[in-house]
Amino acid sequence: MGPFTKLAKILEQDSAVAKGSGHNGVIHIPDTDSWYIVYHRRPLSETDGNHRVLAYDRMYFNEDGTIAPISMLVKDNFADGQAVGWRQYGDGWSVVDERLTSSGAAIAMLDTNFGDLVYDATIAVPDSDTHAGLLFRATSAPGDLNGYHARISAPGIVTLEKIASGTFSVLSQGEVSIAAGREYHVRVTAVASKINVFVEDMEIPKITAIDHSFSSGKDGVRSSAAGARFGFISIAKA
């Protein structure tokens, strides 16, 4: 075989997701057209060059048969019963029935650095006194937290907040049908200064705001009390 002509790199470093990607292999699912690349990558804030995390992403092919560039994905469905990669603060978290579940007032953060993004998750709140939501473009967790927080509560309110040095202020708020204990698909899109928050209906945002305070940062989840549940986390570049 060979000689071969180098056409392009299919797996590049991604400053929003991870660094140090390499040591890759390829898996084909028999009798399908599904291919995956399995590789090591290192969390963004990790300084130990020998620290490696196993990751895999779907491979796709161009019309001429060449491999399309790999998109490093940030997804977690908690099907393994673990909260690998989540840095936890506050009263703690555990994975229960494939959902990241709060033990009290708590925050859990991923080591990411997204700017423009699409952030999807399912969220369930246990009662009318609890609210839970998604953190994005965040820094300095937990005490002097900065960033944005999109949350829902069982009384039927969806709220977008700005957080500056741990102080929360409402940017936008709207009504939405929320029942305690039921899961809802929540999506945040943030492109430049425009932020949209969707609940169930992914076509029309429930609330929209314009704010220039924070352009990039980490992503995570937050609960005001025990029993909030998060699932099917997915964060991608917008």
ABEGO torsion letter per residue (X at the ends): XOBBBBABBABBBBAAABBGBEGBBBBBBBGBABBBBBBBBBBAABABAABBBBBBBBBBBBAAGBBBBBBBBBBBAGAAGBBBGBBBBEAEBBBBGGBBBBAEBBBBBBBBBBBBBBBBBBBBBABAABBBBBBBGBBGOAAABBEBBBBBBAAGBBBBBBBBGGBBBBABBBBBBBBBGBBBBBBBBBBEABBBBBBGBAABBABBBBBAABABEBBBBBBABBGBBBBGBBBBBX
